């Protein structure tokens, strides 16, 4: 019974890519920034080979790593969650998804307002925590929706749960998703509900992403076509708009995501369990919280032995990331970085250094190769002798 557990540590980049300057991300190195904290301890990932990856300049290298490892290069034009995960699954985006550094065009906001029956506040790039602080009171008085974006390809809608019930906010986001196609096809429309009073607004866990459907075949589609299980944990189902997914569970944070992932190790299935752990990005990277980021990495590392112990003979474990989000730089946005890949289990030759790979898509190609499926996606399998 072959199974792959693919875990994405959302935003755990390992150093700037050669084109980082094009994205204003010179000097970004998320893992190195987190390692500067006294709370950073990743001894279990070190044993698998994390610090042996090309370009990783923290800690001591393991003399006999228990896993195989590589440095992954993003080929897609972008640095966001959607594009990163799509490329991991074998879809390289040659054109960047649209971004709106000056806010959304008037024709979009007017149509959105007309179709929802509510006005629009803000309409420019903004921090998610700051935007409710600055516009929350006006929203409470008027009922107008707080619409904002970031450096990523996102259309975000914030509303207080007592003013706009969560299901109604989701319906508004579905309207936006229907509108935002083609030229204005942003990667994600995101519902951002919040609660509290003026001066003490806080976002809730009822966030929901409405993603653009992948425009080409992915590794997930091919697995599903072959009758295999494709299980999404966390944001995975949202990121792929359900395409190629056979089962999914949402999570309330990293601890819950790890718990639910470990529960799948005890279940019988053949296929992939694809996991996104979002807290690194959402709670710490975007908020420039170095210590929080370090603590979250340390927590995962502390749970890693549970995962390794739960693995069966034919299980393949792959741990990677989708982009960077350096918490030590002035920017609160994602950063254009290499990402790590650490593998353990079936088919893995311990200590193998696959060096710097050409694309995240090599991960998807490796998964298909492991199941003996002829790939129709981008990428080269790591299981194929070079």
QUIGIDA-V627324 format. One record per backbone hydrogen bond with DSSP energy under -0.5 kcal/mol. CO is the residue of the C=O (numbers start at 1). NH is the residue of the N-H. If there is no record, write none. Layout:
CO,NH  CO,NH
This chain:
2,271  3,316  4,6  4,273  5,7  5,318  6,8  6,275  7,9  7,320  8,10  8,277  9,12  11,13  11,325  12,340  13,31  15,338  17,20  19,22  19,23  20,23  20,25  21,24  25,28  28,16  29,33  30,34  31,35  32,36  33,36  34,37  37,40  39,41  42,46  43,47  44,48  45,49  45,50  46,49  47,66  48,67  49,52  49,53  50,53  53,56  55,57  62,65  67,351  68,343  69,354  70,72  70,341  71,357  72,339  73,75  73,360  76,78  80,84  81,85  82,86  83,87  84,88  85,89  86,91  87,90  88,364  89,219  90,92  90,378  91,93  92,94  93,77  100,103  105,108  105,109  106,110  107,111  108,112  109,113  110,114  111,115  112,116  113,117  113,118  119,145  121,123  121,147  124,149  127,131  128,132  129,133  130,134  131,135  132,136  135,139  136,140  137,141  138,142  139,143  145,121  145,147  146,158  147,123  148,156  149,126  150,100  152,150  152,154  153,187  153,188  154,156  155,190  156,148  156,158  157,192  158,146  159,194  160,163  160,164  165,168  165,169  166,170  167,171  168,172  169,173  170,174  171,175  172,176  173,177  174,178  175,179  176,180  179,181  181,184  182,185  184,186  187,212  188,155  188,190  189,210  190,157  191,208  192,159  193,204  194,161  195,202  197,200  200,197  202,195  208,191  209,211  210,189  218,222  219,223  220,224  221,225  222,226  223,228  224,227  229,272  230,246  230,247  231,274  232,249  233,276  235,239  236,240  237,242  238,211  238,241  240,243  242,245  247,232  249,234  253,257  254,258  255,259  256,260  257,261  258,262  259,263  260,264  261,264  261,265  262,265  262,266  263,266  264,267  267,269  270,229  271,4  272,231  272,274  273,6  273,275  274,233  275,8  276,278  277,10  278,281  278,282  279,283  279,284  280,284  280,285  281,286  284,289  285,288  288,290  289,293  290,294  291,295  292,296  293,297  294,298  295,299  296,300  297,301  298,302  299,303  300,303  300,304  301,305  303,306  303,307  304,308  305,309  306,310  307,311  308,311  312,315  314,3  315,346  316,5  317,344  318,7  319,342  320,9  324,335  326,329  335,324  335,337  336,17  338,14  339,72  341,70  342,319  343,68  344,317  345,348  348,350  349,352  352,69  352,354  355,71  355,357  357,73  359,362  360,363  360,364  361,365  362,366  363,367  364,368  365,369  366,370  367,371  368,373  369,372  381,384  383,385
